[in-house]
Amino acid sequence: MTRTEGKILLKPDTLWEQVKKQTEYALNCGVLLSIPTEFEFVEQDGVNFLVRILSNLDRKNADKKKREKKSAGKEFNPFLPYEQDLFVADISDTHVCIFNKFNVVDYHLLIITRDFEEQEKLLTLADFTAMWACLAGIDGLAFYNGGKLAGASQRHKHLQLVPLPFTASAPQIPIAPLFASAKFEEYIATIPGLPFVHAFASLQPAWVDSPLIGADATLEIYHKLLRAVGLGAVDDDRQSGAYNLLATREWMLIVPRSQEHFQSISVNSLGFAGALLVKNASEMQILKQHGPMNILKEVAIAY
């Protein structure tokens, strides 16, 4: 098997135990700097949005200043090399799994390419192989912020994975109740309750048993979804526009983006799962005043 085909090194049944063990280690040695939050639910259009409010960004800001000083004006890549103490597991010969250093959600994982690839390159068979290998070990939400306008903070290609459920009091992904009314044309659907351009498809949970087969099928679905929202590839496999991708063992959703922020509120893929993040009480006020679904409509492309 060639390097680009992403030979799987990860044993899925070991991943969750490894994540818990490494979390304890990374917290104890002070390298995992979790950001405390409180949360509340804000309802709009039949969705109970989960809105987290950050309690303290001091550690993240201090670390950013330290890195900027160290890199002396050069662009800093935290994934090449990544901090060894954040390492979770080797996924394949092309991808590795590490912790999100400044996690807001417990056990937030990053699926990064071993070699530098641009975040604005289209996802590949190797990327989806790594995603399915991790979904086989953790029932979670995988997501990809395709470009800066979609909320990507690093240029080095990385998918992300958070375990489900988001909170004990919300057993399913907040946006999921809308999926029951999906309108399919062949394999691609639109969701009547989403007031912005998007495309939705079903995936097969059985693909966790054969991630290579799952990856192959998912790659094909991904290209169909991109075409459905008018985001085909340009010549060098670079995306033709910013988008968010969300995937579980059961479905995939793609949403093209028009802007990163609504006023001062930044939105990434998790926003389209119905989970938003605000930095302070005034941003929470803005969110409640305008409504979370309206904010998603503003940063996406409204119908």
N, C-alpha and C positions, 0 to 999 in steps of 0.2 A: 504493500500500500504506500502511495506517495505521500509526501509531507502535506500537500494541499488537500488531501482527502481526509485529514484529521483523524488519524488512528486514535482510538479511545484508550486512555491509560487509567481513567477513573473507574473505580468499582462503586457503582451508585449506592449499594447498600451500606457503604462505609461513610458516605458524605455527611449525613446529618450528625453522626457521632463526632466526626472530625471537626465540623463547624462548631459544635458546642465546646469541645475540648480546646480548640484554638482560640475561641472567643475568650474563655477564661484566662488562657495564657496571655493573649494580647492586651486584655484589660489590666492584668496584674503587672505587666511590664510597661504599662503606660503608653503604648503605641496606638491603641484603639481609643479614640477620643469621642465617645458618644455624646451627642448634643441632646440635652434633656428637652422634652416638650410636654405640653398639655394638649388635650384635644377636645373638640366638641363636634356635634353633628349639625349640619345646616341643610335643610331640606329645600329642594327646588325641582319642579317638573318630575315628581315621582322618584327622585334619587335622594338618598340620605347621604350627602357628601360628608366625608370624614375630613375635618380641617384641624391640622396640627398647628400650634403656635409655639415658636421657639422660645425657650426660657433664657438661653445664654449662648451668645456666639463668640465670647471672648477667646476661648481656646482656639477656635478655627481661625479667627482674625490674627491672633498672635503667631500661629504656625505659618500662616500665609506671609506675614511680614518677614519671618525668619527665612523662609524659602526664597523670597524675592531678593533679600540681602545676599543670600548664599549664591543665587544664580546670576547676580550682578547684571541684571538687564536682559540676560538670555532667556529664551522661553524654557520654562521648567516642565519636564515630563515626569510625573510621579510614578509612572508605570515602567520606566526604563532607566535604571533598574527600579523595580518595586521594593518597598521595605520588606526584608525577609520575615520580620515578625508579623506582617500582615498576611503571609502566605497561608492558604487553606489546603489546596490540593492541585496536583497536575491533572488537567482534564484530558488533554490530547497532546500530540506533538506540535500543535499550533497554538494551543490556548492553555491558560493557567487561571486558577480561581484564587482571588484574594479578597480581603475585607474592604468595604468602604470605610476609610479611616474616620470620617466624620459622619457616622451613621445616625440617622434620626429614627429609623426602624431597626429593631433588633435583628441580628443575623443577616444584615444587608450585604450581599456578595457582588463582586465585580468579576465578569468573565472577560479577561483581557487577552489580546493577541501577544504572543511571545516576542514577535518582531514588530517594529513600528508599522502600523497601517493607519491611514487617515480615517477619522470618524465619519467623514462624508463620502467614503467609498461605500458602494452597495454591500449588503451582507452576502456572505458566500456559503457554500456547502460546509466548509470547516466551521464557520460561525454557528450555523444551525446544528451541526453535530455536537458542538460544545454545549449549546443551549439545551438540547434534548438529554445529553449525558447528565447535566445538572438537574433538569426537571425529573429525571428518573430517580434521583436521590432525594429531592425536596419538592413537595407539592407547593408550587409558588407561582408568582407572577414574574415572568421575564419581560424586560423592556429595553428599548433602544431609543436614545435621543439622537435622531439623525441630523446633526448639525447644530450650530450655535443658536439659531432661531428656535430650535426644538428643545433647548435647555441643556445642551451638551457643554460641560465645563472643561473638558479635556479634548485635545485633538487626537490622542492615541485611541484607536478603536476599542470600545468596550461595551458589552451588553451588561445588564444588571439583573439581579434576581433577589426578590424578597419573599420570604415564606408567607403562606396564607394560614389563617385569616390575618388581616391587618391588626385587628384587636379582638379580644375575646367577646366583646359586646356586639361585633358586626361579623357574623359567620361567613358572609360572602363579600365579594368585591362590590363596593357600593353601586357601580354602574350596571352590574350584571342583571338586575331585574328587567332592564330595558331590552335585553337580548331575546327574551321570550317572543317578542313581536317582530323579530328579524324577517325581512322580506328578501328571499333568495331568488336570484336569477342564475340558474345552473349552480355553480359553487360559491358565488360571491353574493353577499347580502348588504343591505343598508338597514339601519336601525331607525324606525320612524321617530323615536324620542330624541335623537341627536340632531341638533339644528345646524350642523356644520358638515362639510365634505368629509367622508370617511368610507372605508370599505371593511367588511367583516367576513370571516370564513370560519368554518368548523375545522378542528383538528381531531386526530384520533388518540385518545388516552393510551391505547395499546402501544403507541410508538415509544413509550418509555421502555418497553421490553426490547426494542431494536432501534436505538437512536440513529443508526446510520440510515435505515430505511425511512425513519421519521424525518430526518434532516433532508433527504432527497425530495420527499413529498412536500415538505414545508417550504423549501427553496422555490419550488414551482408555484405554490400558492402565494408566496411573498411577491413574486413577479406579477402574478395576476392582480393582486391587490394594488400594487404600485400603478399598474396600467389603468386600473379602474378609477384611480383618483388623479390620473394625469401626470404621474411621476415616473416615467420610464428612465432608462439609463442614458447617460451621455457617453461619448466614445470610450473614455478610459475607465468605465465602470464607476464613475463618480455619480452620485445622485443628482437629479435635475432640480431638486428643491428640498427644503427641510421638511421633516415629518417625524411623528412619534409612532413607534411600533410597540404593541403590547401583546403578550402571548401567555397562555396557560397551557395545561395539558389538553384543553378542550376547544380553545378558540384563539384566533388572532385578529387584531384590529389595527388598522393603519389610519392615521389622521395627518393630512398635510398642514403645515404651519405657515402663518403669515408674520408672526412676531413672537418674541420670547416673553415679553412682559405685558401685563395689563396694569397700567400705572406703575406702581413699584413692585407688584406681585409677579414673581417669576413662576412660570408653569412648565413642567416637564411631562414626561409620559404618565407619571402617576396621577397627574391632574385628570387625565382622560379615563383613568380607572375610578375616578371619584374621590381621590385622596389629594388634598391640596395642603400647601404649607405657607404659613404667613410668619413674618419676622417679629411682629409686635401687635399690640392692641389696635393701633390705628389702621394697619393693613386688614385686620379682622373686621373692622368697621366698614372698610371699603368693600370687602368681600360680601358682607351681609347686605350692604346697601345696593350693590349691583346684582348680586345673585351669582352663585358659582357656575351655573350652566351658561349664563350670559357672558361670564369671563372666559370660559372655554370657547364660546362662539367668537369672541373678539380676537383671541390669539390663534384660532384656527382659520378656516375660510368659510364664512357664513353662506348658507344656501340662499 
